[in-house]
Amino acid sequence: MAAALNISLQDQLDRITQNTRALVQPERLAISEKATEDLFNTGIEDRTLKAGAQAPAFTLEDALTHKSVSSADLLALGPLVIKFFRGRWDPYCVTELEAWRELHTDLRRHGAIFVAISPQTTRQNNFTLEQHGLQYPLLSDPGATIADKFGIAHTIPQALRSYYQSILINIPFNNAGLSYHNATEASWRLPLPAVFVIDRTNTIVFAEGHADFRVRPEPSDILATLDQR
């Protein structure tokens, strides 16, 4: 579904949360709620790279071209907006990616380059591009290695793995083409949903990510940051 431009992204995400609470059994929701609380209590948000820090360099495979894309090459073209997302299986991520699709013209007006990075395989990223008509690059970050350098990577705990399996979300397959039975720890790694804006000196000028996957940075805040550059 296309993002409605007159509704904030968070309002759209809150509707997903309301629908989920109406449809999913409370005891199932409690597993996800507990995992979110535990993740927050690890202090991961405090470890996320902040504005003023130098951004980690990266070279990752692009879903459309299957070629390597480097952060240095992207920054040569303009300020860089990096959206880390969990995967095409997450309706919150899909809604957010579609919201950014609708803002493609605004981003280009600011001279900014937008990329979305996930631990998904290039094949899964390609499916995401095609299904949602995305106009920006999707880059694959196996094992959330680059996400880790930004301070936002985490490993899904056992109880939540079982929960995802019970609702037929196969994260190891999505991330590494593996099954539940031969999944590696790396295939259970995810990033916090986060956005970083990096200026052409490779300095982070905006950084926001949340342990609660239902909360996302508002695109208008990112565009306002670009207005100030």
N, CA, C and O of each residue as an XYZ file, in Angstrom:
916
protein
N       0.838     -1.192      0.000
C       0.000      0.000      0.000
C       0.868      1.235      0.000
O       1.877      1.278      0.705
N       0.507      2.228     -0.763
C       1.295      3.446     -0.832
C       1.129      4.248      0.442
O       0.049      4.289      1.031
N       2.212      4.887      0.861
C       2.153      5.712      2.052
C       1.299      6.952      1.765
O       1.422      7.577      0.712
N       0.446      7.289      2.708
C      -0.383      8.476      2.561
C       0.416      9.684      3.036
O       0.823      9.749      4.196
N       0.639     10.641      2.136
C       1.538     11.738      2.446
C       0.969     12.685      3.485
O       1.727     13.416      4.121
N      -0.347     12.695      3.678
C      -0.939     13.595      4.655
C      -1.055     12.951      6.031
O      -1.622     13.545      6.948
N      -0.532     11.764      6.178
C      -0.536     11.068      7.469
C       0.908     10.803      7.841
O       1.694     10.337      7.015
N       1.262     11.101      9.096
C       2.642     10.873      9.503
C       2.974      9.384      9.428
O       2.095      8.528      9.523
N       4.242      9.105      9.259
C       4.669      7.704      9.227
C       4.281      7.006     10.521
O       3.787      5.878     10.491
N       4.497      7.661     11.655
C       4.197      6.995     12.924
C       2.714      6.693     13.062
O       2.345      5.672     13.643
N       1.854      7.565     12.538
C       0.420      7.277     12.566
C       0.114      6.014     11.765
O      -0.703      5.194     12.184
N       0.761      5.861     10.627
C       0.558      4.653      9.822
C       1.029      3.405     10.568
O       0.377      2.362     10.533
N       2.169      3.531     11.240
C       2.705      2.390     11.987
C       1.820      2.053     13.184
O       1.646      0.882     13.521
N       1.266      3.072     13.822
C       0.395      2.834     14.975
C      -0.865      2.078     14.555
O      -1.420      1.304     15.335
N      -1.308      2.303     13.336
C      -2.464      1.555     12.836
C      -2.128      0.070     12.691
O      -2.960     -0.789     12.980
N      -0.916     -0.226     12.247
C      -0.485     -1.625     12.168
C      -0.497     -2.245     13.559
O      -0.955     -3.374     13.739
N       0.004     -1.510     14.534
C       0.036     -2.011     15.909
C      -1.375     -2.279     16.421
O      -1.623     -3.306     17.052
N      -2.293     -1.366     16.152
C      -3.679     -1.546     16.596
C      -4.303     -2.783     15.953
O      -4.981     -3.563     16.621
N      -4.072     -2.954     14.666
C      -4.626     -4.117     13.967
C      -4.017     -5.410     14.492
O      -4.713     -6.414     14.641
N      -2.726     -5.384     14.770
C      -2.054     -6.574     15.289
C      -2.621     -6.962     16.646
O      -2.869     -8.140     16.903
N      -2.825     -5.990     17.506
C      -3.354     -6.268     18.848
C      -4.779     -6.807     18.787
O      -5.218     -7.544     19.669
N      -5.496     -6.423     17.723
C      -6.867     -6.912     17.576
C      -6.904     -8.344     17.048
O      -7.879     -9.062     17.266
N      -5.847     -8.755     16.358
C      -5.864    -10.047     15.665
C      -5.034    -11.130     16.345
O      -5.342    -12.315     16.218
N      -3.986    -10.737     17.063
C      -3.043    -11.716     17.608
C      -3.348    -11.978     19.073
O      -3.689    -11.063     19.822
N      -3.223    -13.230     19.471
C      -3.505    -13.620     20.854
C      -2.570    -12.891     21.817
O      -1.380    -12.751     21.534
N      -3.094    -12.429     22.946
C      -2.284    -11.667     23.902
C      -1.032    -12.409     24.369
O       0.019    -11.796     24.558
N      -1.140    -13.736     24.557
C       0.036    -14.481     25.026
C       1.140    -14.508     23.976
O       2.322    -14.564     24.317
N       0.759    -14.469     22.693
C       1.767    -14.389     21.635
C       2.406    -12.999     21.603
O       3.623    -12.860     21.481
N       1.557    -11.978     21.717
C       2.077    -10.613     21.722
C       3.032    -10.394     22.894
O       3.995     -9.634     22.786
N       2.760    -11.056     23.999
C       3.587    -10.874     25.200
C       5.028    -11.302     24.950
O       5.953    -10.722     25.520
N       5.228    -12.310     24.105
C       6.582    -12.768     23.787
C       7.352    -11.664     23.072
O       8.504    -11.383     23.404
N       6.707    -11.044     22.090
C       7.342     -9.963     21.344
C       7.574     -8.746     22.231
O       8.620     -8.102     22.153
N       6.598     -8.438     23.071
C       6.726     -7.293     23.982
C       7.906     -7.476     24.924
O       8.667     -6.540     25.167
N       8.056     -8.696     25.456
C       9.155     -8.981     26.391
C      10.502     -8.870     25.679
O      11.455     -8.323     26.233
N      10.581     -9.383     24.462
C      11.832     -9.306     23.710
C      12.208     -7.852     23.424
O      13.382     -7.488     23.488
N      11.220     -7.030     23.111
C      11.474     -5.612     22.860
C      11.982     -4.921     24.111
O      12.921     -4.127     24.056
N      11.356     -5.226     25.235
C      11.784     -4.643     26.513
C      13.212     -5.079     26.861
O      14.029     -4.270     27.299
N      13.496     -6.362     26.659
C      14.837     -6.877     26.965
C      15.889     -6.222     26.071
O      16.987     -5.905     26.528
N      15.551     -6.021     24.800
C      16.493     -5.389     23.873
C      16.779     -3.957     24.313
O      17.929     -3.519     24.318
N      15.740     -3.243     24.678
C      15.929     -1.872     25.164
C      16.830     -1.856     26.398
O      17.686     -0.982     26.537
N      16.634     -2.820     27.285
C      17.399     -2.855     28.538
C      18.864     -3.216     28.340
O      19.661     -3.069     29.266
N      19.235     -3.684     27.157
C      20.650     -3.930     26.889
C      21.425     -2.625     26.707
O      22.656     -2.623     26.730
N      20.707     -1.518     26.526
C      21.358     -0.228     26.295
C      21.777     -0.012     24.859
O      22.621      0.838     24.578
N      21.192     -0.776     23.942
C      21.602     -0.681     22.544
C      21.383      0.718     21.966
O      22.159      1.174     21.127
N      20.335      1.390     22.412
C      20.103      2.735     21.885
C      21.233      3.684     22.279
O      21.581      4.588     21.519
N      21.807      3.478     23.468
C      22.913      4.320     23.918
C      24.190      4.042     23.128
O      25.055      4.909     23.011
N      24.301      2.829     22.589
C      25.511      2.460     21.844
C      25.435      2.845     20.365
O      26.431      2.753     19.647
N      24.275      3.270     19.916
C      24.116      3.681     18.523
C      24.979      4.907     18.240
O      25.031      5.832     19.050
N      25.654      4.915     17.097
C      26.467      6.074     16.735
C      25.604      7.330     16.708
O      24.465      7.309     16.241
N      26.164      8.418     17.216
C      25.428      9.666     17.348
C      25.926     10.703     16.345
O      26.979     10.548     15.727
N      25.133     11.765     16.207
C      25.541     12.883     15.365
C      26.889     13.408     15.840
O      27.128     13.548     17.040
N      27.761     13.695     14.885
C      29.109     14.155     15.193
C      30.164     13.090     15.001
O      31.344     13.399     14.830
N      29.739     11.816     15.029
C      30.683     10.711     14.823
C      30.981     10.542     13.341
O      30.186     10.930     12.485
N      32.131      9.960     13.052
C      32.452      9.588     11.678
C      31.721      8.291     11.334
O      31.671      7.363     12.141
N      31.164      8.238     10.146
C      30.392      7.065      9.727
C      31.327      5.938      9.294
O      32.335      6.198      8.637
N      31.017      4.708      9.645
C      31.808      3.579      9.150
C      31.685      3.458      7.632
O      30.601      3.617      7.071
N      32.796      3.179      6.984
C      32.765      2.958      5.536
C      32.201      1.573      5.254
O      32.311      0.666      6.078
N      31.599      1.421      4.082
C      31.074      0.103      3.709
C      31.094     -0.077      2.203
O      31.097      0.888      1.439
N      31.108     -1.336      1.799
C      30.918     -1.730      0.404
C      29.982     -2.932      0.420
O      30.320     -3.980      0.970
N      28.797     -2.777     -0.188
C      27.763     -3.807     -0.117
C      27.162     -4.035     -1.509
O      27.266     -3.189     -2.397
N      26.528     -5.205     -1.669
C      25.960     -5.559     -2.975
C      24.578     -4.943     -3.172
O      23.708     -5.013     -2.305
N      24.413     -4.340     -4.341
C      23.149     -3.711     -4.714
C      22.197     -4.752     -5.308
O      22.606     -5.581     -6.122
N      20.933     -4.705     -4.897
C      19.967     -5.724     -5.322
C      19.658     -5.665     -6.815
O      19.452     -6.700     -7.450
N      19.627     -4.469     -7.370
C      19.218     -4.318     -8.762
C      20.351     -4.671     -9.727
O      20.134     -5.373    -10.715
N      21.550     -4.184     -9.440
C      22.666     -4.356    -10.374
C      23.569     -5.533    -10.021
O      24.348     -5.996    -10.854
N      23.460     -6.021     -8.768
C      24.348     -7.069     -8.249
C      25.814     -6.609     -8.221
O      26.730     -7.427     -8.148
N      26.014     -5.305     -8.280
C      27.362     -4.753     -8.202
C      27.625     -4.213     -6.805
O      26.696     -3.885     -6.066
N      28.905     -4.125     -6.454
C      29.281     -3.569     -5.155
C      29.122     -2.053     -5.172
O      29.495     -1.384     -6.136
N      28.565     -1.532     -4.095
C      28.365     -0.094     -3.939
C      29.096      0.334     -2.675
O      28.917     -0.265     -1.615
N      29.919      1.371     -2.788
C      30.668      1.829     -1.620
C      30.101      3.140     -1.092
O      29.575      3.957     -1.848
N      30.217      3.322      0.206
C      29.755      4.571      0.820
C      30.553      5.754      0.285
O      30.012      6.849      0.138
N      31.840      5.544     -0.007
C      32.666      6.633     -0.531
C      32.141      7.116     -1.882
O      32.089      8.318     -2.141
N      31.755      6.174     -2.736
C      31.214      6.549     -4.046
C      29.877      7.275     -3.900
O      29.602      8.231     -4.625
N      29.053      6.820     -2.965
C      27.758      7.460     -2.751
C      27.941      8.885     -2.228
O      27.253      9.805     -2.671
N      28.870      9.065     -1.281
C      29.092     10.389     -0.703
C      29.708     11.360     -1.707
O      29.613     12.576     -1.544
N      30.333     10.820     -2.733
C      30.868     11.686     -3.784
C      29.752     12.369     -4.564
O      29.970     13.382     -5.229
N      28.548     11.796     -4.470
C      27.399     12.323     -5.207
C      26.567     13.303     -4.395
O      25.823     14.099     -4.967
N      26.680     13.257     -3.062
C      25.878     14.128     -2.217
C      25.747     13.567     -0.826
O      26.274     12.493     -0.537
N      25.044     14.282      0.048
C      24.805     13.743      1.386
C      24.042     12.422      1.290
O      23.243     12.213      0.377
N      24.304     11.547      2.240
C      23.786     10.184      2.167
C      22.800      9.928      3.296
O      23.099     10.171      4.465
N      21.628      9.439      2.934
C      20.633      9.000      3.918
C      20.609      7.481      3.888
O      20.333      6.874      2.854
N      20.904      6.869      5.040
C      20.923      5.412      5.138
C      19.763      4.955      6.005
O      19.640      5.355      7.163
N      18.921      4.121      5.438
C      17.803      3.527      6.166
C      18.129      2.050      6.423
O      18.182      1.263      5.478
N      18.346      1.668      7.673
C      18.500      0.259      8.031
C      17.114     -0.325      8.301
O      16.344      0.227      9.088
N      16.802     -1.443      7.647
C      15.513     -2.088      7.896
C      15.703     -3.581      8.135
O      16.718     -4.164      7.753
N      14.708     -4.183      8.775
C      14.841     -5.566      9.237
C      14.604     -6.570      8.118
O      15.334     -7.555      8.013
N      13.598     -6.340      7.284
C      13.324     -7.291      6.217
C      11.949     -7.104      5.622
O      11.107     -6.401      6.181
N      11.729     -7.727      4.498
C      10.466     -7.600      3.769
C       9.315     -8.282      4.484
O       8.153     -8.073      4.134
N       9.629     -9.102      5.490
C       8.616     -9.799      6.285
C       7.975     -8.891      7.332
O       6.961     -9.252      7.930
N       8.556     -7.725      7.552
C       8.090     -6.831      8.611
C       7.185     -5.751      8.020
O       7.665     -4.921      7.249
N       5.892     -5.733      8.355
C       4.993     -4.736      7.773
C       5.368     -3.307      8.146
O       5.076     -2.374      7.398
N       6.011     -3.130      9.292
C       6.455     -1.790      9.673
C       7.552     -1.317      8.721
O       7.548     -0.168      8.279
N       8.485     -2.206      8.413
C       9.559     -1.859      7.480
C       9.013     -1.557      6.095
O       9.432     -0.594      5.454
N       8.078     -2.381      5.632
C       7.497     -2.173      4.308
C       6.801     -0.812      4.235
O       6.954     -0.084      3.254
N       6.046     -0.480      5.264
C       5.361      0.813      5.293
C       6.361      1.951      5.260
O       6.152      2.951      4.574
N       7.452      1.797      6.006
C       8.482      2.839      6.032
C       9.185      2.966      4.681
O       9.418      4.077      4.205
N       9.519      1.846      4.070
C      10.164      1.889      2.754
C       9.264      2.555      1.726
O       9.739      3.312      0.879
N       7.960      2.276      1.797
C       7.030      2.900      0.858
C       6.885      4.395      1.126
O       6.712      5.176      0.190
N       6.954      4.799      2.387
C       6.913      6.233      2.707
C       8.102      6.947      2.067
O       7.959      8.043      1.526
N       9.269      6.320      2.134
C      10.450      6.919      1.512
C      10.367      6.871     -0.012
O      10.913      7.742     -0.688
N       9.706      5.888     -0.542
C       9.486      5.851     -1.996
C       8.732      7.101     -2.449
O       9.055      7.690     -3.481
N       7.734      7.498     -1.677
C       6.925      8.662     -2.041
C       7.704      9.969     -1.896
O       7.309     10.994     -2.452
N       8.810      9.934     -1.150
C       9.600     11.146     -0.915
C      10.840     11.218     -1.806
O      11.725     12.042     -1.579
N      10.900     10.360     -2.811
C      12.074     10.297     -3.674
C      12.380     11.655     -4.310
O      13.539     12.065     -4.363
N      11.361     12.346     -4.788
C      11.560     13.653     -5.423
C      12.112     14.656     -4.430
O      13.003     15.436     -4.764
N      11.588     14.642     -3.201
C      12.069     15.565     -2.177
C      13.543     15.310     -1.866
O      14.315     16.252     -1.687
N      13.924     14.053     -1.803
C      15.316     13.716     -1.530
C      16.232     14.227     -2.645
O      17.298     14.782     -2.376
N      15.812     14.036     -3.885
C      16.625     14.495     -5.003
C      16.715     16.026     -5.018
O      17.742     16.590     -5.393
N      15.642     16.682     -4.612
C      15.662     18.151     -4.548
C      16.725     18.637     -3.564
O      17.325     19.696     -3.751
N      16.946     17.850     -2.521
C      17.980     18.184     -1.536
C      19.370     17.710     -1.981
O      20.359     17.927     -1.280
N      19.435     17.070     -3.137
C      20.711     16.550     -3.607
C      21.191     15.338     -2.846
O      22.363     14.971     -2.932
N      20.290     14.705     -2.095
C      20.669     13.592     -1.236
C      20.532     12.254     -1.952
O      19.698     12.081     -2.840
N      21.373     11.322     -1.538
C      21.307      9.947     -2.014
C      20.711      9.104     -0.889
O      21.153      9.187      0.257
N      19.711      8.298     -1.219
C      19.038      7.458     -0.229
C      19.300      5.993     -0.553
O      19.122      5.556     -1.690
N      19.728      5.237      0.463
C      19.878      3.794      0.310
C      19.255      3.110      1.513
O      19.250      3.655      2.617
N      18.733      1.920      1.293
C      18.193      1.102      2.382
C      19.049     -0.155      2.502
O      19.364     -0.805      1.506
N      19.417     -0.484      3.733
C      20.314     -1.608      4.009
C      19.614     -2.591      4.928
O      19.012     -2.201      5.929
N      19.695     -3.872      4.582
C      19.134     -4.911      5.435
C      20.032     -6.139      5.408
O      20.874     -6.266      4.519
N      19.866     -7.053      6.377
C      20.630     -8.299      6.346
C      20.066     -9.318      5.363
O      20.610    -10.415      5.234
N      18.995     -8.975      4.676
C      18.419     -9.888      3.691
C      19.434    -10.245      2.605
O      20.364     -9.485      2.337
N      19.247    -11.395      1.995
C      20.032    -11.734      0.816
C      19.690    -10.758     -0.309
O      18.640    -10.115     -0.295
N      20.585    -10.663     -1.270
C      20.334     -9.807     -2.432
C      19.055    -10.231     -3.149
O      18.313     -9.387     -3.651
N      18.798    -11.534     -3.198
C      17.581    -12.033     -3.841
C      16.337    -11.501     -3.127
O      15.391    -11.062     -3.782
N      16.330    -11.535     -1.804
C      15.184    -11.030     -1.045
C      15.056     -9.520     -1.190
O      13.945     -8.996     -1.271
N      16.179     -8.823     -1.223
C      16.125     -7.379     -1.465
C      15.551     -7.081     -2.841
O      14.801     -6.120     -3.012
N      15.902     -7.904     -3.820
C      15.369     -7.713     -5.159
C      13.856     -7.915     -5.183
O      13.134     -7.164     -5.840
N      13.377     -8.936     -4.460
C      11.928     -9.135     -4.333
C      11.275     -7.892     -3.740
O      10.207     -7.471     -4.184
N      11.922     -7.312     -2.738
C      11.384     -6.127     -2.071
C      11.281     -4.965     -3.048
O      10.270     -4.265     -3.091
N      12.334     -4.768     -3.830
C      12.328     -3.707     -4.844
C      11.161     -3.855     -5.803
O      10.422     -2.906     -6.065
N      11.012     -5.069     -6.322
C       9.996     -5.305     -7.336
C       8.581     -5.202     -6.770
O       7.697     -4.607     -7.386
N       8.381     -5.785     -5.598
C       7.036     -5.823     -5.025
C       6.523     -4.439     -4.649
O       5.325     -4.169     -4.731
N       7.440     -3.562     -4.236
C       7.014     -2.270     -3.698
C       7.428     -1.091     -4.580
O       7.262      0.063     -4.185
N       7.961     -1.370     -5.757
C       8.268     -0.308     -6.710
C       9.238      0.732     -6.184
O       9.048      1.929     -6.397
N      10.279      0.279     -5.496
C      11.216      1.211     -4.878
C      12.188      1.757     -5.912
O      12.631      1.030     -6.802
N      12.518      3.032     -5.794
C      13.367      3.711     -6.774
C      14.789      3.924     -6.274
O      15.615      4.509     -6.974
N      15.071      3.461     -5.087
C      16.391      3.691     -4.501
C      17.085      2.345     -4.269
O      16.425      1.306     -4.235
N      18.419      2.358     -4.110
C      19.158      1.105     -3.954
C      18.842      0.397     -2.637
O      18.692      1.028     -1.590
N      18.746     -0.922     -2.717
C      18.672     -1.780     -1.541
C      19.968     -2.587     -1.487
O      20.317     -3.285     -2.440
N      20.665     -2.484     -0.378
C      21.962     -3.112     -0.219
C      21.876     -4.217      0.823
O      21.175     -4.094      1.826
N      22.607     -5.301      0.563
C      22.581     -6.468      1.455
C      23.764     -6.422      2.413
O      24.911     -6.243      2.002
N      23.461     -6.589      3.702
C      24.456     -6.545      4.777
C      24.441     -7.884      5.522
O      23.849     -7.973      6.597
N      25.075     -8.919      4.978
C      25.010    -10.255      5.579
C      25.485    -10.250      7.035
O      26.534     -9.697      7.365
N      24.683    -10.881      7.893
C      25.036    -10.951      9.304
C      24.972     -9.624     10.027
O      25.451     -9.505     11.156
N      24.380     -8.614      9.383
C      24.253     -7.272      9.968
C      25.620     -6.724     10.391
O      25.741     -6.051     11.415
N      26.651     -7.023      9.582
C      28.019     -6.609      9.922
C      28.181     -5.093      9.929
O      28.785     -4.534     10.844
N      27.643     -4.431      8.910
C      27.745     -2.970      8.863
C      26.828     -2.351      9.911
O      27.186     -1.355     10.541
N      25.663     -2.927     10.098
C      24.767     -2.445     11.152
C      25.466     -2.476     12.505
O      25.280     -1.582     13.331
N      26.266     -3.504     12.724
C      27.004     -3.619     13.977
C      27.976     -2.459     14.138
O      28.144     -1.943     15.243
N      28.617     -2.044     13.051
C      29.553     -0.927     13.131
C      28.852      0.378     13.468
O      29.459      1.283     14.043
N      27.565      0.480     13.110
C      26.771      1.649     13.483
C      26.183      1.510     14.890
O      25.533      2.430     15.388
N      26.413      0.363     15.525
C      25.965      0.154     16.898
C      24.530     -0.309     17.034
O      23.945     -0.191     18.110
N      23.941     -0.844     15.946
C      22.507     -1.141     15.986
C      22.186     -2.618     15.756
O      21.011     -2.972     15.658
N      23.186     -3.486     15.667
C      22.917     -4.907     15.394
C      22.646     -5.666     16.689
O      23.209     -5.362     17.740
N      21.773     -6.657     16.584
C      21.471     -7.514     17.732
C      21.068     -8.889     17.225
O      20.718     -9.056     16.057
N      21.123     -9.867     18.113
C      20.765    -11.235     17.770
C      19.417    -11.570     18.388
O      19.186    -11.297     19.566
N      18.535    -12.153     17.606
C      17.199    -12.511     18.082
C      17.317    -13.599     19.151
O      17.960    -14.619     18.905
N      16.718    -13.413     20.322
C      16.799    -14.419     21.387
C      15.940    -15.653     21.075
O      15.076    -15.624     20.199
N      16.201    -16.720     21.808
C      15.578    -18.007     21.501
C      14.057    -17.957     21.545
O      13.397    -18.494     20.656
N      13.496    -17.324     22.559
C      12.032    -17.289     22.676
C      11.405    -16.596     21.478
O      10.349    -17.007     20.997
N      12.056    -15.546     20.999
C      11.505    -14.818     19.854
C      11.719    -15.600     18.555
O      10.918    -15.495     17.626
N      12.795    -16.382     18.492
C      12.997    -17.257     17.327
C      11.829    -18.240     17.211
O      11.288    -18.454     16.126
N      11.458    -18.826     18.333
C      10.341    -19.782     18.333
C       9.037    -19.100     17.959
O       8.196    -19.681     17.273
N       8.874    -17.861     18.415
C       7.675    -17.094     18.073
C       7.602    -16.865     16.572
O       6.563    -17.095     15.954
N       8.709    -16.410     15.984
C       8.711    -16.176     14.540
C       8.445    -17.478     13.782
O       7.720    -17.490     12.787
N       9.025    -18.544     14.252
C       8.797    -19.829     13.588
C       7.324    -20.216     13.655
O       6.779    -20.773     12.702
N       6.679    -19.920     14.787
C       5.270    -20.290     14.956
C       4.347    -19.504     14.034
O       3.248    -19.957     13.716
N       4.796    -18.320     13.604
C       3.967    -17.518     12.688
C       4.545    -17.539     11.265
O       4.202    -16.710     10.422
N       5.435    -18.517     11.028
C       5.953    -18.825      9.692
C       6.775    -17.694      9.089
O       6.748    -17.477      7.878
N       7.507    -16.974      9.938
C       8.473    -16.001      9.458
C       9.852    -16.641      9.581
O      10.354    -16.845     10.686
N      10.455    -16.953      8.444
C      11.720    -17.686      8.427
C      12.870    -16.701      8.208
O      13.326    -16.501      7.083
N      13.321    -16.101      9.286
C      14.366    -15.087      9.195
C      15.688    -15.671      8.691
O      16.340    -15.027      7.870
N      16.120    -16.864      9.142
C      17.367    -17.420      8.586
C      17.312    -17.607      7.070
O      18.313    -17.408      6.382
N      16.153    -17.985      6.554
C      16.028    -18.119      5.090
C      16.097    -16.760      4.429
O      16.773    -16.589      3.414
N      15.399    -15.792      5.001
C      15.378    -14.455      4.443
C      16.786    -13.842      4.425
O      17.172    -13.154      3.480
N      17.531    -14.112      5.490
C      18.839    -13.478      5.647
C      19.985    -14.255      4.997
O      20.983    -13.668      4.579
N      19.833    -15.587      4.915
C      20.984    -16.373      4.468
C      20.621    -17.602      3.654
O      21.491    -18.417      3.348
N      19.339    -17.752      3.294
C      18.926    -18.921      2.533
C      18.999    -20.210      3.324
O      19.125    -21.286      2.740
N      18.921    -20.120      4.654
C      19.037    -21.288      5.528
C      17.678    -21.653      6.123
O      16.749    -20.845      6.103
N      17.567    -22.870      6.650
C      16.354    -23.307      7.331
C      16.521    -23.102      8.831
O      17.605    -22.763      9.304
N      15.437    -23.310      9.574
C      15.534    -23.235     11.033
C      16.559    -24.237     11.558
O      17.216    -23.989     12.569
N      16.691    -25.361     10.874
C      17.507    -26.458     11.402
C      19.001    -26.256     11.192
O      19.810    -26.759     11.972
N      19.376    -25.523     10.145
C      20.806    -25.296      9.929
C      21.173    -23.819     10.033
O      22.211    -23.392      9.527
N      20.319    -23.048     10.688
C      20.547    -21.614     10.832
C      21.810    -21.334     11.644
O      22.076    -21.995     12.647
N      22.575    -20.358     11.200
C      23.727    -19.896     11.963
C      23.295    -18.743     12.868
O      22.226    -18.163     12.677
N      24.120    -18.420     13.840
C      23.815    -17.269     14.689
C      23.765    -15.989     13.857
O      22.943    -15.108     14.106
N      24.655    -15.897     12.864
C      24.679    -14.697     12.029
C      23.367    -14.505     11.274
O      22.963    -13.374     11.003
N      22.700    -15.617     10.932
C      21.449    -15.505     10.180
C      20.290    -15.016     11.049
O      19.226    -14.672     10.533
N      20.493    -14.986     12.357
C      19.483    -14.470     13.288
C      19.786    -13.031     13.709
O      19.183    -12.523     14.655
N      20.702    -12.381     13.022
C      21.058    -11.002     13.369
C      20.164    -10.019     12.616
O      19.843    -10.215     11.444
N      19.776     -8.971     13.312
C      18.969     -7.908     12.721
C      19.512     -6.554     13.155
O      20.186     -6.450     14.180
N      19.220     -5.515     12.376
C      19.513     -4.156     12.843
C      18.301     -3.573     13.555
O      17.170     -4.001     13.323
N      18.539     -2.598     14.420
C      17.428     -1.747     14.824
C      16.954     -1.006     13.576
O      17.777     -0.639     12.738
N      15.662     -0.779     13.433
C      15.219      0.126     12.373
C      15.776      1.516     12.685
O      15.445      2.098     13.718
N      16.605      2.041     11.816
C      17.304      3.294     12.117
C      17.565      4.068     10.839
O      17.590      3.506      9.743
N      17.758      5.372     11.002
C      18.134      6.242      9.891
C      19.339      7.074     10.305
O      19.380      7.635     11.400
N      20.319      7.142      9.409
C      21.482      7.999      9.592
C      21.600      8.909      8.381
O      21.403      8.481      7.243
N      21.921     10.163      8.641
C      22.250     11.102      7.567
C      23.730     11.437      7.702
O      24.197     11.823      8.773
N      24.459     11.284      6.603
C      25.896     11.488      6.595
C      26.224     12.592      5.607
O      25.813     12.535      4.448
N      26.970     13.608      6.065
C      27.319     14.681      5.141
C      28.554     14.299      4.324
O      29.116     13.219      4.505
N      28.960     15.171      3.448
C      30.006     14.808      2.489
C      31.399     14.766      3.111
O      32.365     14.391      2.447
N      31.506     15.153      4.390
C      32.758     14.958      5.124
C      32.751     13.639      5.879
O      33.638     13.375      6.690
N      31.737     12.803      5.606
C      31.564     11.494      6.262
C      31.193     11.631      7.734
O      31.421     10.712      8.521
N      30.627     12.763      8.106
C      30.184     12.989      9.483
C      28.691     12.717      9.594
O      27.905     13.180      8.767
N      28.308     11.970     10.613
C      26.886     11.736     10.872
C      26.268     13.018     11.405
O      26.740     13.587     12.389
N      25.206     13.465     10.742
C      24.531     14.700     11.164
C      23.129     14.427     11.688
O      22.490     15.319     12.245
N      22.649     13.206     11.516
C      21.358     12.794     12.073
C      21.447     11.303     12.346
O      21.944     10.540     11.517
N      20.967     10.893     13.503
C      20.970      9.471     13.855
C      19.789      9.184     14.764
O      19.611      9.832     15.795
N      18.984      8.204     14.370
C      17.856      7.808     15.218
C      17.498      6.350     14.958
O      17.263      5.947     13.819
N      17.461      5.579     16.018
C      17.039      4.188     15.943
C      16.404      3.794     17.262
O      16.745      4.343     18.310
N      15.486      2.851     17.215
C      14.730      2.482     18.409
C      14.718      0.969     18.607
O      14.585      0.200     17.655
N      14.861      0.567     19.865
C      14.735     -0.849     20.199
C      13.317     -1.341     19.943
O      13.111     -2.512     19.624
N      12.350     -0.458     20.081
C      10.957     -0.799     19.787
C      10.752     -0.685     18.278
O      10.735      0.418     17.731
N      10.596     -1.828     17.608
C      10.501     -1.842     16.140
C       9.258     -1.137     15.623
O       9.140     -0.893     14.423
N       8.332     -0.807     16.514
C       7.099     -0.129     16.099
C       7.276      1.377     16.007
O       6.368      2.086     15.573
N       8.435      1.867     16.413
C       8.721      3.304     16.395
C       9.825      3.564     15.388
O      10.869      2.912     15.433
N       9.612      4.505     14.481
C      10.567      4.794     13.413
C      10.833      6.295     13.320
O       9.968      7.097     13.674
N      12.005      6.681     12.855
C      12.272      8.101     12.615
C      11.285      8.679     11.605
O      10.951      8.032     10.613
N      10.829      9.882     11.862
C       9.870     10.530     10.969
C      10.619     11.136      9.781
O      11.548     11.918      9.986
N      10.240     10.797      8.544
C      10.949     11.347      7.378
C      11.047     12.868      7.376
O      12.037     13.422      6.897
N      10.036     13.546      7.904
C      10.089     15.024      7.902
C      11.278     15.533      8.717
O      11.834     16.585      8.402
N      11.675     14.795      9.766
C      12.832     15.199     10.558
C      14.127     15.064      9.757
O      15.033     15.888      9.881
N      14.203     14.014      8.933
C      15.382     13.825      8.100
C      15.449     14.909      7.029
O      16.520     15.456      6.769
N      14.320     15.222      6.410
C      14.287     16.259      5.381
C      14.637     17.620      5.985
O      15.285     18.439      5.332
N      14.215     17.866      7.224
C      14.563     19.123      7.889
C      16.070     19.214      8.132
O      16.658     20.290      8.028
N      16.687     18.081      8.455
C      18.142     18.055      8.632
C      18.835     18.373      7.317
O      19.817     19.115      7.297
N      18.334     17.820      6.220
C      18.925     18.105      4.917
C      18.755     19.572      4.530
O      19.614     20.148      3.863
N      17.644     20.170      4.952
C      17.409     21.601      4.672
C      18.488     22.486      5.293
O      18.798     23.561      4.780
N      19.053     22.018      6.400
C      20.043     22.804      7.138
C      21.449     22.648      6.608
O      22.351     23.377      7.021
N      21.657     21.692      5.680
C      23.036     21.446      5.210
C      23.450     22.469      4.158
O      24.572     22.415      3.653
